[in-house]
């Protein structure tokens, strides 16, 4: 546009120059009439040039400046009117357009900033993939749920390449579908896989909603109700049965002829009391008192449990190896409850080994003290690991499925995070982080 405008200016100036040249040439050689004609032509050319500038060139120059503003995305500047009706209409329209573009840009920027803050603060994990199915972006909640450390980088990697339990579950979630997954650390998530368009291209993204607390409360409420009802009925029944059997046994014991009957009654009483104790163990899980947290040496609590379990492990030729931190971590714990949970963990490790093996106990100091119990037992597969902390689930033929529930309840009351899984080296590790 500027080239064309410059050409027009040059043409008018050339016309004026030719008129002036003719004027001076004819002034020397021609008559007065010719001279007057050339002078009139020169004056008309100058007037036309001035008129042409204000009528055409100046509006076009201002419009050209507006194009430069648009090209530079400077939506804050405005054009001024030039006194030409048609040009002023264009200027007014241009200014309204620039104002609207500025307002829309501010609105989009504000919305984007709000969405960024919302995504970062959201408790729901969000993982966005690029066209190559690699991680393009993720929010802090997703990083925490995936178990990423401060230095771990997820961007630019495929979820399938990560050896993270939740990442594996996300890959297994079909597009435009949702499912509930339970990990080996008793965490429960709702994983959703969907898509969206960005600049004409289809992208995948995952939503991860934590359900651990909701599921735990629902499970606890359900099994507490069942256990209390069973314990109440069994206690009432066994109390009446054992009382009657004791009376009958005392009546028949006077005669030697009734020795076999008395012995049978004694066995029935013992079995009844055994059933009462069996149900009582279920009730103990419900009656766990609130933890009384105080500062304790983690190494001392671990050493106390080791001495208690050494006799049981020695009978099975199982070694307990201690690899404790030189500076014992100080943790907030209810020593009695925590040691009871630790005994359950070591007992499970010994039962998984059965005979001839090693249990390694490791403690690490730091901002978040760590305790790890590793065993060389038969291991836990992925399908079993997701059910370990489910009420009444047990891998033992005569197990009640309460040991790990008891451990889970105590560790959660201590505010600990934990996991139980078998590594590539074949060792099963129960890891507790304070």
C-alpha positions as CSV (number, residue, x, y, z in Angstrom):
1,X,0.0,0.0,0.0
2,X,2.8,2.4,0.9
3,X,4.6,1.7,-2.5
4,X,1.4,2.5,-4.4
5,X,0.9,5.7,-2.4
6,X,4.5,6.7,-3.0
7,X,4.1,6.1,-6.7
8,X,1.0,8.4,-6.8
9,X,2.9,11.2,-4.9
10,X,5.8,10.9,-7.3
11,X,3.5,11.1,-10.3
12,X,1.8,14.3,-9.0
13,X,5.2,15.8,-8.2
14,X,6.5,14.9,-11.6
15,X,3.5,16.6,-13.2
16,X,4.1,19.7,-11.1
17,X,7.8,19.7,-12.1
18,X,7.0,19.4,-15.8
19,X,4.6,22.3,-15.5
20,X,7.3,24.5,-13.8
21,X,9.9,23.5,-16.4
22,X,7.5,24.3,-19.2
23,X,6.7,27.6,-17.5
24,X,10.3,28.7,-17.4
25,X,11.0,27.5,-21.0
26,X,8.0,29.3,-22.4
27,X,8.7,32.5,-20.5
28,X,11.8,33.0,-22.6
29,X,10.3,32.0,-26.0
30,X,6.5,32.2,-26.1
31,X,3.8,34.8,-26.0
32,X,2.0,36.1,-22.9
33,X,-1.0,33.8,-23.6
34,X,1.1,30.7,-23.6
35,X,2.9,31.9,-20.5
36,X,-0.4,32.5,-18.7
37,X,-1.6,29.0,-19.7
38,X,1.5,27.4,-18.3
39,X,1.3,29.4,-15.1
40,X,-2.3,28.3,-14.7
41,X,-1.3,24.7,-15.3
42,X,1.4,24.9,-12.6
43,X,-1.0,26.5,-10.1
44,X,-3.7,23.9,-10.8
45,X,-1.0,21.1,-10.4
46,X,0.0,22.5,-7.0
47,X,-3.6,22.8,-5.9
48,X,-4.3,19.3,-7.1
49,X,-1.3,18.0,-5.3
50,X,-2.4,19.6,-2.0
51,X,-6.0,18.3,-2.5
52,X,-4.7,14.9,-3.5
53,X,-2.5,14.7,-0.3
54,X,-5.3,15.6,2.1
55,X,-8.0,13.6,0.3
56,X,-6.1,10.4,-0.5
57,X,-2.5,10.2,0.6
58,X,-3.0,11.2,4.3
59,X,-5.9,8.8,4.9
60,X,-4.1,6.0,3.2
61,X,-1.0,6.7,5.3
62,X,-3.0,6.6,8.6
63,X,-4.7,3.4,7.5
64,X,-1.2,2.0,6.7
65,X,-0.2,2.9,10.3
66,X,-3.2,0.9,11.5
67,X,-2.1,-2.1,9.5
68,X,1.3,-1.9,11.2
69,X,-0.5,-1.8,14.6
70,X,-2.5,-4.9,13.8
71,X,0.7,-6.6,12.5
72,X,2.5,-5.8,15.8
73,X,-0.6,-6.8,17.8
74,X,-0.6,-3.4,19.5
75,X,-4.3,-3.3,20.4
76,X,-3.9,-0.4,22.9
77,X,-3.2,2.3,20.3
78,X,-5.9,4.3,18.3
79,X,-6.0,6.2,15.0
80,X,-7.2,9.9,14.9
81,X,-9.7,11.2,12.5
82,X,-8.4,13.2,9.4
83,X,-11.5,15.3,8.5
84,X,-12.4,13.0,5.6
85,X,-15.9,11.5,5.9
86,X,-15.0,8.2,4.3
87,X,-11.6,7.9,5.9
88,X,-13.1,8.9,9.3
89,X,-15.6,6.1,9.0
90,X,-12.8,3.6,8.4
91,X,-10.8,5.1,11.4
92,X,-13.9,4.8,13.7
93,X,-14.5,1.2,12.6
94,X,-10.8,0.4,13.1
95,X,-10.7,1.9,16.6
96,X,-13.8,-0.1,17.6
97,X,-12.2,-3.2,16.3
98,X,-9.0,-2.5,18.2
99,X,-10.9,-1.9,21.4
100,X,-12.9,-5.2,21.0
101,X,-9.7,-7.1,20.2
102,X,-8.0,-5.6,23.3
103,X,-11.0,-6.6,25.5
104,X,-11.1,-10.1,24.1
105,X,-7.4,-10.5,24.6
106,X,-7.7,-9.4,28.2
107,X,-10.6,-11.7,28.8
108,X,-8.8,-14.7,27.3
109,X,-5.7,-13.9,29.3
110,X,-7.7,-13.6,32.5
111,X,-9.5,-16.9,31.8
112,X,-6.2,-18.7,31.0
113,X,-4.6,-17.4,34.2
114,X,-7.7,-18.5,36.2
115,X,-7.7,-21.9,34.6
116,X,-3.9,-22.3,35.3
117,X,-4.5,-21.5,38.9
118,X,-7.5,-23.8,39.1
119,X,-5.6,-26.7,37.5
120,X,-2.6,-26.2,39.8
121,X,-4.7,-26.0,43.0
122,X,-7.1,-28.8,42.0
123,X,-7.0,-32.0,44.1
124,X,-7.8,-34.0,40.9
125,X,-4.7,-35.1,39.0
126,X,-4.5,-34.0,35.4
127,X,-2.1,-35.5,32.8
128,X,-2.2,-34.1,29.2
129,X,-0.5,-36.0,26.3
130,X,0.8,-34.6,23.0
131,X,0.2,-36.1,19.6
132,X,2.9,-38.7,20.2
133,X,1.2,-39.9,23.4
134,X,4.0,-38.4,25.5
135,X,3.3,-36.3,28.6
136,X,2.9,-32.7,27.6
137,X,1.9,-31.3,30.9
138,X,0.6,-32.3,34.4
139,X,-0.5,-30.6,37.6
140,X,1.1,-30.9,41.1
141,X,-1.7,-33.2,42.3
142,X,-0.9,-35.7,39.5
143,X,2.8,-35.6,40.4
144,X,2.0,-36.4,44.0
145,X,-0.3,-39.3,43.1
146,X,2.2,-40.7,40.7
147,X,4.8,-40.6,43.5
148,X,7.2,-38.3,41.6
149,X,10.0,-36.7,43.6
150,X,11.0,-33.0,43.4
151,X,13.6,-33.7,40.7
152,X,11.5,-36.2,38.7
153,X,10.5,-35.0,35.3
154,X,7.5,-36.5,33.6
155,X,7.2,-34.2,30.5
156,X,8.4,-35.7,27.2
157,X,8.0,-39.3,28.5
158,X,5.4,-42.0,27.8
159,X,3.4,-43.2,30.7
160,X,4.2,-46.8,29.8
161,X,7.9,-46.1,30.2
162,X,7.5,-45.2,33.9
163,X,7.8,-47.9,36.5
164,X,5.1,-46.4,38.6
165,X,2.0,-48.3,39.7
166,X,-0.5,-45.5,38.9
167,X,1.1,-44.8,35.5
168,X,0.6,-48.4,34.6
169,X,-3.1,-48.2,35.6
170,X,-3.6,-45.1,33.5
171,X,-2.2,-46.7,30.4
172,X,-4.7,-49.6,31.0
173,X,-7.6,-47.1,31.0
174,X,-9.4,-47.1,27.6
175,X,-10.2,-43.9,25.8
176,X,-13.5,-42.2,26.8
177,X,-13.8,-44.6,29.8
178,X,-13.4,-44.6,33.6
179,X,-12.5,-47.2,36.2
180,X,-11.7,-47.5,39.9
181,X,-8.2,-48.8,40.7
182,X,-6.7,-49.9,44.0
183,X,-2.9,-49.8,44.4
184,X,-0.7,-51.9,46.7
185,X,-0.4,-49.0,49.2
186,X,-4.2,-49.1,49.8
187,X,-4.8,-45.9,47.8
188,X,-7.9,-45.9,45.6
189,X,-8.3,-43.7,42.5
190,X,-10.9,-43.1,39.8
191,X,-9.0,-42.9,36.5
192,X,-10.7,-41.3,33.5
193,X,-9.3,-41.1,30.0
194,X,-10.8,-38.5,27.5
195,X,-9.8,-36.2,24.6
196,X,-10.0,-32.5,23.5
197,X,-9.1,-30.5,20.4
198,X,-6.3,-27.9,20.5
199,X,-5.7,-25.9,17.3
200,X,-7.4,-28.6,15.2
201,X,-5.5,-31.6,16.7
202,X,-6.9,-34.2,19.0
203,X,-5.1,-34.6,22.4
204,X,-5.6,-37.2,25.1
205,X,-5.7,-36.4,28.8
206,X,-6.2,-38.3,32.1
207,X,-8.1,-37.3,35.2
208,X,-7.2,-39.0,38.5
209,X,-9.6,-38.5,41.4
210,X,-8.5,-39.7,44.8
211,X,-11.1,-41.9,46.5
212,X,-8.9,-43.4,49.3
213,X,-10.6,-41.6,52.2
214,X,-14.1,-42.1,51.0
215,X,-13.6,-45.8,50.3
216,X,-11.8,-46.3,53.6
217,X,-14.6,-44.7,55.6
218,X,-17.2,-46.7,53.7
219,X,-15.3,-50.0,54.3
220,X,-14.7,-49.2,57.9
221,X,-18.3,-48.3,58.5
222,X,-19.5,-51.5,56.8
223,X,-17.2,-54.0,58.5
224,X,-17.5,-52.3,61.9
225,X,-21.3,-52.8,61.7
226,X,-20.9,-56.4,60.6
227,X,-18.3,-57.2,63.3
228,X,-20.3,-55.6,66.1
229,X,-23.4,-57.5,65.2
230,X,-21.6,-60.9,64.9
231,X,-19.6,-60.3,68.1
232,X,-22.8,-59.3,70.0
233,X,-24.7,-62.4,68.9
234,X,-21.8,-64.8,69.4
235,X,-20.9,-63.5,72.9
236,X,-24.5,-63.8,74.0
237,X,-24.9,-67.3,72.6
238,X,-21.5,-68.6,73.9
239,X,-22.1,-67.2,77.4
240,X,-25.3,-69.1,77.7
241,X,-24.0,-72.3,76.1
242,X,-20.8,-72.4,78.2
243,X,-22.7,-71.7,81.4
244,X,-25.2,-74.5,80.7
245,X,-22.4,-76.9,79.7
246,X,-20.4,-76.1,82.9
247,X,-23.5,-76.9,85.0
248,X,-24.1,-80.1,83.2
249,X,-20.5,-81.1,83.4
250,X,-20.4,-80.5,87.2
251,X,-23.6,-82.6,87.6
252,X,-22.3,-85.5,85.6
253,X,-18.8,-85.5,87.0
254,X,-19.9,-87.2,90.3
255,X,-20.2,-90.5,88.4
256,X,-17.2,-92.3,86.9
257,X,-19.5,-93.8,84.3
258,X,-19.9,-90.3,82.8
259,X,-16.2,-89.5,82.3
260,X,-16.4,-89.7,78.5
261,X,-19.5,-87.5,78.5
262,X,-17.7,-85.0,80.8
263,X,-14.6,-85.0,78.6
264,X,-16.8,-84.4,75.5
265,X,-18.5,-81.5,77.3
266,X,-15.1,-80.0,78.2
267,X,-14.0,-80.1,74.5
268,X,-17.3,-78.4,73.5
269,X,-16.7,-75.7,76.0
270,X,-13.1,-75.1,74.8
271,X,-14.3,-75.0,71.2
272,X,-17.0,-72.5,72.1
273,X,-14.5,-70.3,74.0
274,X,-12.2,-70.6,71.0
275,X,-14.9,-69.3,68.7
276,X,-15.5,-66.5,71.1
277,X,-11.8,-65.5,71.0
278,X,-11.9,-65.8,67.1
279,X,-14.7,-63.3,66.9
280,X,-13.0,-61.2,69.5
281,X,-10.0,-60.7,67.2
282,X,-12.4,-59.2,64.7
283,X,-13.7,-56.8,67.3
284,X,-10.2,-55.8,68.3
285,X,-9.8,-54.1,64.8
286,X,-12.9,-52.0,65.5
287,X,-11.8,-51.0,69.0
288,X,-8.4,-49.6,68.2
289,X,-8.0,-46.6,70.5
290,X,-6.8,-43.2,69.2
291,X,-3.0,-43.0,68.9
292,X,-1.2,-41.1,71.6
293,X,1.6,-39.6,69.6
294,X,4.9,-38.8,71.3
295,X,8.5,-38.6,70.2
296,X,10.2,-42.0,70.0
297,X,13.4,-43.3,68.5
298,X,12.5,-45.4,65.4
299,X,15.7,-47.6,65.8
300,X,14.7,-48.4,69.4
301,X,11.1,-49.5,68.4
302,X,12.5,-51.6,65.6
303,X,15.1,-53.3,67.8
304,X,12.4,-54.1,70.4
305,X,10.3,-55.8,67.8
306,X,13.3,-57.7,66.5
307,X,14.0,-59.2,69.9
308,X,10.4,-60.3,70.2
309,X,10.3,-62.0,66.7
310,X,13.8,-63.6,66.8
311,X,12.6,-66.8,68.5
312,X,9.8,-67.4,65.9
313,X,12.1,-66.7,63.0
314,X,14.9,-68.8,64.4
315,X,12.6,-71.9,64.4
316,X,12.2,-71.4,60.6
317,X,15.9,-70.6,59.9
318,X,15.0,-67.0,59.0
319,X,17.6,-64.4,59.6
320,X,16.6,-60.8,60.6
321,X,19.2,-58.4,59.3
322,X,19.3,-54.8,60.7
323,X,20.5,-51.9,58.6
324,X,19.6,-49.0,60.8
325,X,20.5,-45.3,60.3
326,X,23.5,-44.2,62.4
327,X,21.5,-41.2,63.7
328,X,18.2,-42.8,64.8
329,X,15.2,-40.9,63.3
330,X,12.9,-39.4,65.9
331,X,9.3,-39.9,64.9
332,X,5.9,-39.0,66.4
333,X,4.3,-42.4,67.3
334,X,2.2,-44.4,69.8
335,X,5.0,-46.9,70.7
336,X,2.6,-49.7,71.7
337,X,0.4,-49.4,68.6
338,X,3.3,-49.0,66.2
339,X,5.3,-51.9,67.6
340,X,2.2,-54.1,67.4
341,X,1.8,-53.1,63.7
342,X,5.5,-53.8,63.1
343,X,5.2,-57.2,64.7
344,X,2.3,-58.0,62.3
345,X,4.4,-56.9,59.3
346,X,7.5,-59.0,60.3
347,X,5.2,-62.0,61.1
348,X,3.6,-61.7,57.6
349,X,7.1,-61.6,56.1
350,X,8.2,-64.7,58.0
351,X,5.0,-66.6,56.8
352,X,5.7,-65.5,53.2
353,X,9.2,-67.0,53.5
354,X,8.0,-70.2,55.3
355,X,11.5,-71.6,55.7
356,X,15.1,-70.5,55.1
357,X,15.2,-66.8,54.2
358,X,16.1,-63.3,55.2
359,X,14.2,-60.4,56.6
360,X,16.0,-57.0,56.2
361,X,14.9,-54.0,58.2
362,X,16.2,-50.6,57.1
363,X,15.7,-47.1,58.6
364,X,16.7,-43.9,57.0
365,X,16.9,-40.4,58.5
366,X,15.8,-37.2,56.7
367,X,12.9,-34.8,56.5
368,X,10.6,-37.8,56.1
369,X,12.1,-40.8,58.0
370,X,11.7,-44.1,56.3
371,X,11.3,-47.7,57.5
372,X,11.5,-50.6,55.2
373,X,11.0,-54.3,55.9
374,X,12.1,-56.5,53.0
375,X,11.8,-60.3,52.8
376,X,12.9,-63.0,50.4
377,X,9.5,-64.8,50.4
378,X,7.3,-65.9,47.6
379,X,6.3,-62.4,46.5
380,X,3.1,-60.7,45.7
381,X,1.7,-60.4,42.1
382,X,-0.1,-57.3,40.8
383,X,-3.6,-58.8,41.1
384,X,-3.0,-59.8,44.7
385,X,-1.3,-56.5,45.7
386,X,-4.4,-54.5,44.8
387,X,-6.5,-56.5,47.3
388,X,-4.1,-56.8,50.2
389,X,-5.6,-54.0,52.3
390,X,-9.2,-55.0,51.5
391,X,-11.2,-56.2,54.5
392,X,-11.3,-60.0,55.0
393,X,-9.0,-60.7,52.0
394,X,-6.2,-63.1,52.8
395,X,-3.7,-65.2,50.9
396,X,-3.5,-67.7,53.7
397,X,-5.7,-70.8,53.8
398,X,-7.0,-70.1,57.3
399,X,-6.4,-66.3,57.3
400,X,-9.0,-63.9,58.5
401,X,-7.9,-61.0,56.4
402,X,-7.5,-58.7,59.4
403,X,-3.8,-58.4,59.9
404,X,-3.1,-55.8,57.2
405,X,-6.3,-54.0,57.9
406,X,-5.1,-53.6,61.5
407,X,-1.7,-52.4,60.2
408,X,-3.4,-50.0,57.8
409,X,-5.6,-48.5,60.5
410,X,-2.6,-47.9,62.8
411,X,-0.4,-46.4,60.1
412,X,-3.1,-44.1,58.9
413,X,-3.7,-42.9,62.4
414,X,0.0,-42.1,62.6
415,X,-0.2,-40.1,59.3
416,X,2.2,-42.4,57.5
417,X,2.2,-43.3,53.8
418,X,3.0,-46.9,53.0
419,X,3.3,-49.4,50.2
420,X,3.7,-53.2,49.8
421,X,5.0,-54.5,46.5
422,X,7.5,-57.0,45.1
423,X,10.4,-55.6,43.2
424,X,12.3,-56.8,40.1
425,X,14.9,-58.4,42.4
426,X,12.2,-60.7,43.9
427,X,12.2,-59.1,47.3
428,X,8.9,-57.9,48.8
429,X,9.2,-54.6,50.5
430,X,6.8,-53.0,53.1
431,X,7.8,-49.3,53.0
432,X,6.6,-46.8,55.6
433,X,7.3,-43.0,55.3
434,X,6.6,-40.7,58.3
